Amino acid sequence: MWFFLAGFVLLCAADATPVAERTVPEFGKTYHVKGLLSLPYAEIKEPFEAWYDLTGKRSRIDYYHGQVCTFFIGNDLDYGAVYKITPVTTETEFNTMKCFQLNGTKDEPIIPQIALPDVQGFEFEKIEYYAGVLCEVWKNVTTVGHKKNTYRLWVTRPEGIDSSAMPHHYEMMGFNTLLGSHYDKYIVDYSDFSSQVDPNIFKLPGGMSCGGFPGPGVEHHLLANPIQDFVETSPVSHAHRMFGHYKEKFNRQYDNEMEHEEREHNFVHNIRYVHSMNRAGLSFSLSVNHLADRSQKELSMMRGCQRTHKVHRKAQPFPSEIRSIATPNSVDWRLYGAVTPVKDQAVCGSCWSFATTGTLEGALFLKTGQLTSLSQQMLVDCTWGFGNNGCDGGEEWRAFEWIMKHGGISTAESYGAYMGMNGLCHYDKTSMVAQLTGYTNVTSGDILALKAAIFKFGPVAVSIDAAHRSFAFYSNGVYYEPECKNGINDLDHAVLAVGYGIMNNESYWLVKNSWSSYWGNDGYILMSMKDNNCGVATDAIYATLA
């Protein structure tokens, strides 16, 4: 009780100070601070640590506990330089630390990057407790066009009202008056603030040569200076400016201003996610692809895999003698000509039809020596009577049942082009190919059985948990998502396992997706075998030709 009364008296006393007498927070010319940046719309929480020395014209910011380090050295070269130390994984190297360099120019010299908010334009709002700490709250409202951004900064003054401020918490909330909704939000929690900085912290690691940043010019700045967009009050960030490059590259045109605003918001959240994850030192990398302006709801529509418990299937069990065969360390059926080019299912939940035709195309190649492209559109149009729902989802085994009853499947050429939507079923039985005698379930969760099936029978249709933003923007490396599930009811996307192998001591499945060659590594992804991540081995199936 006494503690409560003391706090109440302190709050009243502090709040009684006239607004005019309060000084805008200043954090000094040198400081060190730790922080946690939270981006709720991008599903990111990113720790960072920063050192700032205005007098020495230098700063340093580390992300994810030093996985990525950025140095801003204003005294280097004629106009300063930015250096970024980051791990790089390619097909030939694994987590090799590399240095990238961006030189300043006469028009854009390099200056130390602040890690605390620029408080210019902020006004005192109130005194309140935040997370048990008595704080001053300073507020800035910036409006440009339809965007109204409200920034609030919570600071403490441990030595009294006239003392230096210490950052405690920072929030930005963006509201779009055209859409009538919040389009952006980010939060920063600060700790370990100090005005003392060790000058040795600004020394670059020895023995490294630095190359140029990849990507277009606007992306250079985003890669080199990730935190800038979160400490300035400009409503137009580097991420927003990159949207123009994205629209040009992928020929995006929108129906009206409202759709343009929505697509831009989606893009900004997705690109923030991509770049933040790439700073986390994972076994794989992400990239901005053709899906970057899509919402999470739209991405979910592309995962059209519907699961039915296996007791309803007429599949054959996997032969135990096949599981025990000797398999090579790696298999890639693309090298033998058994895999057709990557296709695009468009905004249609027809992934199951691509997985079905993919395994049939491989089986047909092994039987005839000829690669024949089969019709996904036929399966979308014609298999409703077996429980599939066209663009609203389906299962491979149901498609196999239809093919068995009707004596085969049409080629893509004879049936007609894939439309990305439900169509009228039509076919000529005389042109059907790939007659089936049955289909087989690979033993659920058995890694060795799936490897043997791929080696012995060719590409295998598999289902995965793809409901993660990291999957949508995968680029290269061995994909392992800790949040991925592998239960039968967790699988929401059908793909094609065309091989397997080992890279940098990590075993992977070589998986073909149906989201176009713009996605992933030319349409493919390497998915980790560890812990049956994402359920690749949970529900695998292949067909047997007559």
C-alpha positions in Angstrom: 0.0 0.0 0.0 2.8 2.4 1.0 4.6 1.5 -2.3 1.4 2.4 -4.3 0.9 5.7 -2.5 4.6 6.6 -3.0 4.4 5.9 -6.7 1.1 7.9 -7.0 2.7 10.9 -5.3 5.8 10.6 -7.6 3.6 10.4 -10.7 1.6 13.5 -9.6 4.7 15.4 -8.8 6.3 14.6 -12.1 3.2 15.3 -14.1 2.9 18.7 -12.4 6.0 20.0 -14.2 4.8 22.5 -16.9 5.1 21.3 -20.4 7.0 24.4 -21.5 9.8 23.5 -19.0 10.3 20.0 -20.3 13.2 19.6 -22.7 13.1 17.4 -25.7 15.1 14.2 -25.0 18.7 14.2 -26.0 20.9 11.1 -25.9 24.3 12.6 -26.4 27.0 12.5 -29.0 28.1 9.0 -28.0 26.1 6.1 -26.7 25.8 2.3 -26.6 22.4 0.7 -26.4 20.7 -2.7 -26.9 17.3 -3.2 -28.3 14.6 -5.6 -29.6 12.8 -4.5 -32.8 9.4 -6.1 -33.1 7.4 -6.0 -36.4 4.0 -7.6 -35.6 2.8 -7.5 -39.2 6.0 -9.2 -40.5 6.1 -11.7 -37.6 9.7 -10.6 -36.7 11.5 -10.0 -33.4 15.0 -8.9 -34.1 17.6 -8.1 -31.4 20.3 -5.5 -32.1 23.1 -3.7 -30.4 24.4 -0.3 -31.4 27.4 2.0 -30.8 27.3 5.7 -31.9 30.0 8.3 -32.0 29.0 11.5 -33.7 32.3 13.3 -32.9 34.3 10.5 -34.5 31.9 10.2 -37.4 31.3 6.5 -36.9 28.7 4.0 -35.7 28.2 0.3 -35.6 25.0 -1.8 -35.4 25.0 -5.6 -34.9 21.9 -7.7 -35.6 20.9 -11.0 -34.1 23.7 -11.0 -31.6 26.4 -10.3 -34.1 25.3 -12.5 -37.0 25.4 -9.4 -39.2 27.4 -6.2 -38.4 27.2 -2.8 -40.1 29.8 -0.1 -39.8 29.3 3.5 -40.8 32.7 5.2 -41.1 32.4 8.8 -42.2 36.2 9.4 -42.3 37.0 6.6 -44.8 37.7 7.6 -48.4 36.5 10.9 -49.6 32.9 10.7 -48.5 32.8 7.8 -46.0 31.8 4.2 -46.4 29.4 1.6 -45.1 30.7 -1.9 -44.4 28.5 -4.9 -43.8 29.9 -8.2 -42.4 27.5 -11.1 -43.0 27.5 -14.8 -43.4 27.0 -16.0 -47.0 25.9 -19.5 -48.0 25.9 -20.6 -51.7 26.1 -23.9 -53.5 29.9 -23.9 -53.0 30.4 -22.3 -49.5 28.6 -22.5 -46.2 28.2 -19.5 -43.8 31.4 -17.9 -45.0 31.8 -14.4 -43.5 31.9 -11.8 -46.3 32.3 -8.0 -46.3 30.2 -5.7 -48.5 31.0 -2.0 -49.0 29.0 1.0 -50.1 30.9 4.2 -50.7 29.5 7.6 -50.0 29.2 10.3 -52.6 29.4 14.1 -52.7 25.6 14.2 -52.8 25.1 11.4 -50.2 28.1 11.3 -47.8 28.2 8.6 -45.2 27.3 9.8 -41.7 27.0 7.8 -38.4 23.7 6.0 -38.3 21.6 6.7 -35.2 20.0 3.8 -33.4 17.6 5.9 -31.3 14.7 7.9 -32.7 15.3 11.3 -34.2 13.1 13.4 -31.8 12.9 16.4 -34.1 9.2 17.4 -34.2 8.3 15.4 -31.1 6.1 17.1 -28.4 5.6 16.1 -24.8 2.3 14.2 -24.3 2.2 12.8 -20.8 3.8 11.0 -17.9 3.0 7.4 -17.3 4.3 4.1 -16.1 5.4 1.7 -18.8 6.4 -1.9 -17.8 6.7 -0.7 -14.2 9.0 2.3 -15.1 7.9 5.9 -14.8 8.4 7.6 -18.2 7.9 10.7 -20.1 6.0 10.1 -23.3 6.9 12.2 -26.4 4.7 12.1 -29.5 5.1 13.0 -33.2 2.3 12.8 -35.8 3.3 12.9 -39.5 0.7 12.9 -42.3 1.5 12.6 -46.0 -1.4 11.9 -48.4 -3.5 9.0 -47.0 -0.9 8.0 -44.4 -1.0 9.2 -40.9 2.0 7.9 -38.8 2.0 8.3 -35.0 5.3 7.9 -33.2 5.6 7.7 -29.4 8.8 7.5 -27.4 9.0 6.6 -23.7 12.1 7.9 -21.9 13.3 8.0 -18.3 15.3 10.7 -16.5 16.9 8.8 -13.6 18.5 11.9 -12.1 15.6 14.3 -12.3 13.6 16.4 -14.8 16.7 18.3 -16.0 18.9 15.3 -16.4 19.8 13.4 -19.6 17.1 11.1 -21.0 17.4 7.3 -21.4 15.4 5.5 -24.0 12.9 2.9 -22.7 10.3 2.1 -25.4 9.3 3.3 -28.9 6.2 2.7 -31.0 5.1 3.6 -34.5 1.5 3.1 -35.6 0.6 3.9 -39.2 -3.0 4.5 -40.3 -4.2 4.7 -43.9 -7.3 6.9 -44.2 -8.0 5.6 -47.7 -8.2 2.0 -46.5 -9.5 2.8 -43.1 -7.1 0.5 -41.4 -3.7 0.3 -39.7 -1.1 -0.5 -42.3 2.1 -0.5 -40.3 3.4 -1.0 -36.7 6.7 -1.4 -35.2 8.0 -1.5 -31.6 11.5 -1.1 -30.1 12.3 -2.0 -26.5 15.7 -0.6 -25.2 18.1 -1.7 -22.5 21.6 -1.2 -21.3 21.9 2.4 -22.4 25.3 4.0 -21.7 27.1 7.1 -22.8 30.4 5.3 -22.8 31.7 3.8 -26.1 35.0 1.8 -26.6 36.7 3.3 -29.7 38.0 -0.2 -30.6 34.5 -1.4 -31.3 34.6 0.5 -34.7 37.6 -1.5 -36.1 36.7 -3.7 -39.0 37.7 -7.4 -38.8 41.2 -7.9 -40.3 42.0 -9.9 -43.4 38.8 -9.3 -45.3 38.3 -7.6 -48.7 35.0 -5.9 -49.3 32.9 -6.1 -52.5 29.9 -4.2 -53.7 26.3 -4.8 -52.4 24.1 -7.0 -54.6 20.7 -5.8 -55.9 19.4 -2.5 -57.3 20.4 0.9 -55.9 17.5 1.3 -53.5 18.1 -2.2 -52.1 21.7 -1.3 -51.5 20.6 1.2 -48.8 18.1 -1.2 -47.3 20.8 -3.9 -47.1 23.5 -1.6 -45.8 21.3 0.3 -43.3 18.4 -1.8 -42.1 17.6 0.2 -39.0 17.2 3.6 -40.7 13.5 3.1 -41.6 12.7 2.5 -37.9 14.3 5.6 -36.3 13.2 8.3 -38.8 9.7 9.7 -39.1 9.5 9.8 -42.9 6.4 8.0 -44.2 8.3 7.0 -47.3 11.0 4.4 -46.4 13.6 2.6 -48.5 11.2 -0.3 -48.5 8.4 1.8 -49.9 10.8 3.1 -52.6 11.7 -0.4 -53.6 8.1 -1.1 -54.5 8.5 0.9 -57.7 11.4 -1.4 -58.8 9.2 -4.4 -57.9 6.3 -3.2 -60.0 8.6 -2.6 -63.0 10.4 -6.0 -62.7 7.2 -8.0 -62.4 5.0 -5.8 -64.6 2.5 -5.1 -61.8 -0.5 -2.9 -62.6 -3.3 -2.4 -60.2 -6.9 -1.5 -60.8 -7.2 1.5 -58.5 -5.5 3.5 -55.8 -6.9 1.4 -53.0 -5.5 -1.8 -54.4 -2.1 0.0 -55.0 -2.0 1.0 -51.3 -2.9 -2.5 -50.1 -0.2 -4.1 -52.4 2.4 -1.6 -51.2 1.6 -2.4 -47.6 2.0 -6.2 -48.3 5.2 -5.6 -50.1 6.8 -3.5 -47.3 5.9 -6.1 -44.6 7.2 -8.9 -46.8 10.5 -7.2 -47.7 11.2 -6.3 -44.1 10.6 -10.0 -43.2 12.9 -11.2 -46.0 15.8 -8.9 -45.0 15.5 -9.5 -41.3 15.5 -13.3 -41.7 18.6 -13.0 -43.9 20.4 -11.3 -41.1 19.6 -14.2 -38.7 22.3 -16.5 -40.0 20.0 -19.3 -41.1 21.0 -22.3 -43.2 19.0 -20.8 -46.1 18.3 -17.5 -47.7 15.2 -15.6 -48.7 14.6 -13.2 -51.5 11.9 -10.8 -52.8 10.0 -12.7 -55.5 6.9 -12.3 -57.5 4.7 -13.1 -54.4 6.0 -10.1 -52.4 2.8 -8.0 -53.0 0.5 -10.8 -51.9 -1.3 -10.9 -48.5 -1.0 -13.9 -46.2 -4.6 -14.9 -47.2 -3.7 -14.9 -50.9 -0.7 -17.0 -50.2 -2.8 -19.5 -48.3 -5.1 -19.9 -51.3 -2.1 -21.4 -53.2 -1.9 -24.2 -50.7 -4.7 -26.4 -51.9 -3.8 -29.7 -50.3 -6.8 -31.3 -48.4 -6.0 -34.3 -46.2 -8.0 -37.4 -45.7 -7.1 -40.1 -43.2 -5.3 -43.0 -45.0 -8.0 -45.6 -44.1 -10.1 -44.1 -46.8 -7.6 -44.9 -49.5 -7.2 -48.0 -51.6 -3.4 -47.6 -51.8 -0.9 -50.4 -51.5 1.5 -50.5 -48.6 5.1 -49.8 -49.3 7.1 -53.0 -50.1 9.4 -53.8 -47.2 12.0 -55.3 -49.6 12.3 -51.9 -51.4 13.1 -50.1 -48.2 16.2 -52.2 -47.6 17.8 -51.6 -51.1 21.1 -49.8 -51.2 20.6 -46.2 -52.3 23.2 -43.7 -53.5 24.1 -40.6 -51.5 22.2 -38.4 -54.0 19.6 -38.6 -56.7 18.4 -35.9 -59.1 15.9 -37.0 -61.6 16.2 -33.8 -63.5 19.6 -34.9 -64.7 18.0 -37.9 -66.4 15.3 -36.0 -68.2 12.4 -37.3 -66.0 11.1 -33.9 -64.9 9.2 -31.4 -66.9 9.8 -27.6 -66.5 8.5 -25.8 -63.5 5.0 -24.5 -63.9 2.9 -21.8 -62.2 -0.4 -22.8 -60.6 -1.4 -19.1 -60.3 -4.0 -18.1 -57.7 -5.6 -21.5 -57.7 -5.3 -24.2 -55.0 -4.4 -26.8 -57.6 -1.0 -27.8 -56.2 -2.3 -31.4 -55.8 -2.8 -31.7 -59.6 0.8 -30.6 -60.3 2.1 -33.2 -57.7 -0.1 -35.8 -59.3 1.1 -35.2 -62.9 4.7 -34.8 -61.7 5.0 -38.3 -60.3 3.1 -39.7 -63.4 5.4 -37.9 -65.8 8.4 -39.4 -64.0 6.9 -42.9 -64.1 6.0 -42.6 -67.7 9.5 -41.5 -68.5 11.0 -44.5 -66.7 8.7 -46.8 -68.7 9.0 -45.2 -72.2 12.1 -43.1 -72.2 10.0 -40.1 -73.3 9.2 -37.1 -71.2 5.5 -36.1 -71.7 3.8 -33.2 -70.1 0.4 -34.2 -68.6 -2.6 -32.0 -68.0 -3.2 -30.5 -64.6 -6.2 -28.7 -66.0 -7.9 -32.0 -66.8 -7.6 -33.1 -63.1 -8.9 -29.7 -61.9 -11.9 -29.9 -64.3 -12.8 -33.6 -64.1 -12.1 -35.2 -60.7 -14.9 -33.5 -58.6 -16.8 -36.8 -58.4 -13.9 -38.3 -56.5 -13.8 -35.6 -53.8 -11.5 -33.1 -55.3 -12.6 -29.4 -55.5 -10.7 -27.9 -58.4 -9.0 -24.7 -57.4 -10.3 -25.1 -53.8 -8.1 -28.1 -53.1 -7.7 -31.8 -53.6 -5.6 -34.9 -53.1 -3.4 -36.9 -55.4 -4.9 -40.3 -54.5 -8.3 -39.1 -55.6 -6.9 -38.0 -58.9 -5.2 -41.5 -59.2 -8.6 -43.1 -58.6 -10.2 -41.1 -61.4 -7.4 -41.9 -63.8 -7.7 -45.6 -63.0 -11.5 -45.6 -63.6 -11.3 -43.5 -66.9 -8.3 -45.2 -68.4 -5.6 -42.6 -68.2 -5.0 -38.9 -68.4 -4.6 -36.5 -71.3 -1.4 -34.8 -72.3 -1.2 -31.0 -71.7 -1.1 -30.5 -75.5 -4.2 -32.6 -76.2 -6.4 -31.3 -73.4 -5.5 -27.6 -73.7 -3.6 -25.0 -71.7 -3.7 -24.7 -68.0 -6.0 -21.8 -67.0 -5.5 -21.3 -63.3 -9.2 -21.6 -62.7 -12.0 -24.3 -62.9 -13.1 -25.2 -66.4 -15.4 -27.5 -68.3 -14.3 -31.2 -68.3 -13.7 -32.6 -71.8 -11.5 -35.4 -73.1 -11.1 -38.0 -75.8 -10.4 -41.5 -74.3 -8.4 -42.4 -77.4 -5.8 -39.9 -76.5 -5.4 -40.9 -72.9 -1.9 -41.9 -71.6 -0.5 -43.2 -68.3 -2.9 -46.0 -67.5 -2.5 -47.0 -63.9 -2.8 -50.3 -62.0 -2.6 -48.8 -58.6 -0.7 -46.4 -56.3 1.4 -46.8 -53.1 1.7 -44.9 -49.9 5.3 -44.7 -48.7 5.6 -45.6 -45.1 4.7 -42.4 -43.1 7.7 -40.7 -41.6 10.2 -43.2 -42.9 13.1 -41.3 -44.4 14.9 -44.4 -45.8 11.7 -45.6 -47.4 11.1 -42.3 -49.2 14.7 -42.2 -50.4 14.3 -45.8 -51.8 11.0 -44.9 -53.4 12.6 -41.9 -55.2 15.6 -43.9 -56.3 13.5 -46.9 -57.5 10.3 -45.4 -58.9 11.2 -41.8 -59.8 9.7 -38.5 -58.5 7.3 -38.9 -55.7 4.3 -36.7 -54.8 4.6 -35.4 -51.2 2.7 -33.0 -49.0 4.2 -30.5 -46.7 3.4 -27.8 -44.1 4.0 -24.7 -46.2 2.1 -22.2 -44.1 5.2 -20.1 -43.2 6.3 -16.9 -44.7 9.9 -18.3 -44.8 8.7 -20.9 -47.4 7.0 -18.3 -49.5 10.2 -16.3 -50.0 12.8 -19.1 -49.9 15.7 -18.5 -52.3 18.5 -21.0 -51.7 20.2 -23.2 -49.1 18.8 -26.1 -47.0 15.4 -25.0 -45.7 14.7 -25.8 -42.1 11.8 -24.0 -40.4 11.6 -24.6 -36.6 7.9 -23.7 -36.7 7.1 -26.3 -39.3 4.9 -29.3 -38.3 4.8 -32.8 -39.8 1.5 -34.3 -38.7 -0.9 -35.6 -41.3 -3.4 -32.8 -40.5 -0.7 -30.1 -40.7 0.1 -30.6 -44.4 -1.4 -28.0 -46.6 0.6 -28.0 -49.9 1.4 -30.7 -52.4 4.8 -30.7 -54.2 7.1 -33.2 -56.0 10.2 -34.8 -54.5 12.5 -35.3 -57.5 15.6 -36.3 -55.6 17.7 -35.9 -52.4 21.3 -35.2 -51.4 23.7 -33.7 -48.9 25.0 -30.2 -48.8 27.4 -28.8 -46.1 26.7 -32.0 -44.1 22.9 -31.4 -44.2 20.7 -34.0 -45.8 17.9 -32.6 -47.9 15.0 -33.4 -50.2 15.1 -31.8 -53.7 11.6 -30.6 -54.1 9.8 -29.1 -57.2 7.2 -26.5 -56.4 4.4 -25.1 -58.7 4.8 -21.4 -58.0 6.8 -20.6 -61.2 10.5 -20.4 -61.8 10.5 -16.9 -60.1 10.0 -18.7 -56.8 12.8 -20.3 -54.8 15.9 -21.6 -56.7 14.4 -21.6 -60.2 11.2 -23.2 -58.8 13.0 -25.7 -56.5 13.7 -25.9 -52.8 16.1 -28.0 -50.7 14.1 -29.2 -47.7 15.9 -30.5 -44.6 15.5 -34.2 -43.7 16.1 -33.4 -40.1 13.2 -34.3 -37.8 11.1 -34.8 -40.9 10.9 -31.0 -41.0 7.6 -29.8 -42.6 6.4 -33.4 -43.1 8.0 -34.2 -46.5 8.1 -37.9 -45.5 4.7 -38.0 -43.8 2.4 -38.5 -46.7 4.3 -39.5 -49.9 2.6 -41.3 -52.7 3.5 -42.7 -56.2 1.6 -44.5 -58.9 2.3 -47.7 -60.8 1.7 -47.8 -64.5 0.1 -50.6 -66.4 
